[in-house]
Amino acid sequence: MIELSDKVMVELRNVDKSFGGIKVVKNLSLKIREGEFLTLLGPSGCGKTTTLRMIAGFEEVTAGIIMIEGENVVNKPPYRRDVNTVFQSYALFPHMNVYDNIAFGLTEKKVKKEEIRQRVAEALSLVQMGGYDKRMPSQMSGGQRQRVAIARALVNRPKVLLLDEPLGALDLKLRKQMQVELKHLQRKLGITFIYVTHDQEESLTMSDRIAVVNNGVLQQVGSPDEIYNRPQTKFVAERTYEVLCKWLKLPIRS
Ligand SMILES: Nc1ncnc2c1ncn2[C@@H]1O[C@H](COP(=O)(O)OP(=O)(O)OP(=O)(O)O)[C@@H](O)[C@H]1O
């Protein structure tokens, strides 16, 4: 087990989010440490993506505050927060080749050409896609496209990477392989990852800690071992029981 720093990188304090009077995130408080791999786990519609979007600044909080490195960022636009997001749909520009897709943000920021060249090469090599500079998105597999999307986020050297079901569109075999790669990359770079999934098994194998959410309410935060062996609510117990049954190929009894 790798020792994590004690520094809090992202903190949500009593965060609420409502859409049209309906509360979808309810009084959420959570601290995420520097270099930590934290997963938000919960069923569809429980508020995971909304939480990620509030951290990124794409969505405003209804109440509460969000701190990044000790600074309240609720009034900061997304581009002034030191975070990047990787989405499930690769979101690459279809008319640009791999190089231009990855370089896009740096070009916009008027970074010098030579530096862009170096950083794009470095990002591509991190995701094992060296030599793919000239490929168009349509000429690559789903896994390759998602690697490029990850490289495009990493090229900005963010302190925090938000990943919204990044492997959700991949088939099972590739998904497993990419889980290992992503985890390895996260450890190597020491970037704080906030990862959204509804796949319990994925969360148990990848995370330092898991925050289980149901219906907008945080149920439990803990290491995979704690979540698995010492569930604190009925909801958490039932969800982890299901995973165990699947692993052991036993029938799930209700
Ligand atoms: N812009 C919006 N306007 C109105 N309701 C919204 C909006 N965005 C999300 N919601 C609602 O908020 C709730 C939480 O949605 P959210 O996308 O955060 O869930 P999720 O846990 O990420 O689900 P999934 O795993 O299916 O992506 C849902 O009921 C959703 O319909």
The ligand as a Gaussian input file, in Angstrom:
#p B3LYP/6-31G(d) Opt

LIG

0 1
 N      -29.301000      19.505000     -16.342000
 C      -30.182000      18.791000     -15.658000
 N      -31.461000      19.188000     -15.526000
 C      -32.360000      18.495000     -14.806000
 N      -32.068000      17.339000     -14.155000
 C      -30.810000      16.882000     -14.246000
 C      -29.808000      17.577000     -15.004000
 N      -28.644000      16.867000     -14.891000
 C      -28.921000      15.788000     -14.130000
 N      -30.223000      15.798000     -13.738000
 C      -30.872000      14.794000     -12.881000
 O      -30.107000      14.682000     -11.684000
 C      -30.065000      13.331000     -11.244000
 C      -28.623000      12.903000     -11.096000
 O      -28.036000      12.801000     -12.402000
 P      -26.520000      12.380000     -12.626000
 O      -26.254000      12.459000     -14.083000
 O      -25.650000      13.169000     -11.730000
 O      -26.540000      10.870000     -12.147000
 P      -25.430000       9.747000     -12.284000
 O      -25.312000       9.128000     -10.947000
 O      -24.191000      10.299000     -12.859000
 O      -26.117000       8.731000     -13.301000
 P      -25.488000       7.870000     -14.531000
 O      -24.657000       6.787000     -13.896000
 O      -26.700000       7.337000     -15.217000
 O      -24.682000       8.815000     -15.369000
 C      -30.852000      12.516000     -12.242000
 O      -32.140000      12.323000     -11.746000
 C      -30.889000      13.397000     -13.476000
 O      -32.042000      13.180000     -14.238000

